[in-house]
């Protein structure tokens, strides 16, 4: 292919198989096709382990967020009480 023709060729990723197709817009033909590497199949046990880790991480984040919210409420209540005492003194 000459350089001018090569510049006109464009590539598309197939939404079904994720292959890359190089298409000549003048003729509409596929000039080149490159298949994406197939992912290695994982076992059911490894998928379960992965999902358990995700769940544990989500639970940990939820607990940490809950603790932070409790601390924030406690600080807000302390600030409220401090401000209320200051008003009583004045």
N, C-alpha and C positions, 0 to 999 in steps of 0.2 A: 504494500500500500504506500502511496506517496504521502508526504507530510500534510498536504492540503486535505486529502481525503480522511486522514487519521484525525484531524482536528474536528471534522464534522461528526464523527462517531461519538455517541453518548452511551452512558451505562445506566442500567436500571436494576434495582434489586427486586427480585421476585417475592411478592408477599406470601406466597405459599411455601416455597422450598428454600428461600433465602439465597438462591443462586444469583450471581451477577451476570447480566446479559449485556453485551456490547452490541448496539444496534446502529446500522447505517441508515440515517434518516432519508436519504435519497431513494434507496431501494426498499427499505423497510425490512431488510433481512437481518438475522442475527449473525454478526461477524464472529463473535467469540462467546463462549459460555463457560463460566467457572462455578463449580458447585462448592458450596460452603461445607466445611468439615462437619461431619455428623457428631453430635454430642454422644459421649459415652453414656450408656444406660446405667442407671444406678439401681441398687437393690431396694426392695421395699423397706428393709430394716434400716438402711442408711437414710432413706427419706423420713422414716418415723423419728429417727434420732435427730435429724436436722429440724423437724417441726417441733420436737420437744425442746430443743435448744432455743428456738424462736419464742416458744411459749414461756420458758423460764426467763428469758431476757425481757419479754414484755411484762411479766409479773414483777420482775425486779424494778423495772422503770416505773411501773404503777405504784409500787410501794415507796420508792424514793420520792416520787412526785407527791404522794399523799403525805409523807413526812415533812416535805418542804412546805406544803400548804398548811399543815398544823403549826409549824414554826412561824410562818408568816402571820397566821391568825393570832398566835400567842403574842408576837411582837406588836401587832396592831392593837390588841386588847391592852397590853402594857402601856403603850403610848396613849391610849384613850384614858386609862385610869390615871396616868401621870398628868395629863392635861386637865382632867376633871379635878384632881387634888389641887392643881395650881389655881384653878378657877375658885375653888372653895377658900383657899388662902387669901385670895385678893378680895 
